[in-house]
Amino acid sequence: MKKYIISIFAGMALLTGCVDLDRNPLSEGSSENWYSNEQEITLSLNALYNPMLWYTEAYRWYNTDRWTDDWNQRDKVYDWVAGDLTGTADQVTTPWANYYKGISRANTLIYSLEENTAGLSDAITALYDAEARFFRASFYSYLIMLWGDVPYYEGRMTLEEAYKMGRVSRDYILDKIYEDLDKAAAGLPKAYSGVQRVTKGAAYAMKARVALWMSDWDTCAKAAKACMDLNVYSLHPSFRDLFLSKTKKSSEFIFELPNSNELDHPAYYDSDKEVWGATVKSFYPRTAGGNNVAQPSWELFFAFPCTDGKFCDESPLYDPADPFANRDPRLAETFVKFGSEHLGYIYEAKNSALKVMRVKDGAMVDNKDNKAVDKWAPYNGMALRKGVDEEYVDDNKSEKNVTVLRYADVLLMYAEAMNELGRGDDPTVADALNSIRARAYGVAKDDTTYPKITETGQVALRRIIRCERRCELAWENRRWFDLIRWRVCEDALRTAYYQLPTPAQMAINEATGYWIFPKDFRPVLKYNSIVNIEGLESFPGYFLKIEGRNFGIKSYLFPIPSKERTVCPNLTQNPGY
């Protein structure tokens, strides 16, 4: 009798040791068995929400942001950004294995439901099948985005057949992804009562995202509009509150992955400590007890427009002596504003601020976020505010769920797709964009006190939309995908990191009234949302330069994992590896 398996790569992972999901207990039935009752099927569906199956989104805090021009981490340069990624790297082998693990489980569920091994009603069978198809499509979408052509299968095969598998055209798989997501949208409800599971809107939104990745503008626009027309989702009233751990439910959340340390189901992995439940100490100021290892970049800082809607390279409102002044409110919600209260202390990075106020008692304490006091103070002087709250300083952990899809992104996808179709003058485009911008300013969409977007020309509007995505979705694991699909990594990721100069030089600069950025320096914002700050080199006393970003063309696709090619000789390698 032939031995059948569900996934070539879930099975091969057992042989090669590529993946170990047992570190995070899943409380599920085996994916290699048919399911015999509804409880087993429900447990197996629940397991598809395991964050590690969504590796690219949820392996660690801000996983893909680390590979973008939004990120600054002392002198650290990640392998992908440095052009050094190989087929043996964990960030290659683990997501490959985990996505196929998820596909294996989804395939098993779909097959069991087709065979009705659990004796379910037609209605329940259709619902569970729709949910499983959402996950299968989602996992395949990450595979084709990261690797291009990959092995594809839906049902059973022998072990011998598995070893002979090769890569299948990405276009063919894309059609299959669309088919699964269409079936998911048809079978899923608009909402659930009291529980958070994938819905009809999640299927539409995921289809829009996959189409966006593939530059399939017509499909993207239609799927995004279908999500919008459900009238289920809306923008959260407060941009700030949306990202705090206290906000567990919102009409803006379309699909999230659960994160609970108390229930022993943390969403992130702490690679330093090799335990589940990643700490957040790297992302808040040293004076408040963090270590602020990583900060939002100066390039991101200058991507936010001024309050007249113009960018810093053209707006008369930009003030280098007070660079937070007259700027889009999302700047001060993404970065901690100098001189403002944050986590119980006044945050200040300028050289003269050797002490800062502890707000609860007014005491002046050592300012560990100042390079003159602490050599490990943030190298570029910045600190992250977006999503950072008092929960961080309690035990250096956060239980914020992993947001995979939110409504603002759907609106932005819709606007971009419509513009690329030459329909940027459709009133629904401006309506979508201005809904987001008005929320940022805390006013109604028809208010006249914020800079409405009125541009309809395709090239000019493309520049605005790309910058709006960067500002609205900063540090949400979206920038990396945008850089790749726009094919602009050569511009964004072949530059140096610019950081604060020595304390002695900072003191000299501060005496001029322009302590962080020179009076006559202006960044250059390109049409594709990339900010060029190389003009700083005309002001040598204002920066230290750290080389290292060296994106290579081959890196638009990941290498096929070396172990998988050893086991499966028909797997060809991507160019350049």
Helices and strands as residue ranges (DSSP letters): E 4-5, H 8-16, G 21-23, H 38-47, G 51-54, H 55-58, G 64-67, E 71-72, H 79-82, H 90-115, H 122-147, E 157-158, H 159-163, H 170-187, H 200-213, H 217-229, H 239-242, E 253-257, E 269-270, E 275-276, G 281-283, E 295-296, H 298-301, H 329-334, E 340-342, E 345-347, E 355-358, E 363-366, H 391-395, E 402-406, H 407-420, H 427-441, H 458-472, H 479-485, H 489-492, E 497-499, H 503-511, E 524-525, E 531-532, G 534-538, G 540-542, E 544-546, G 553-556, H 562-567
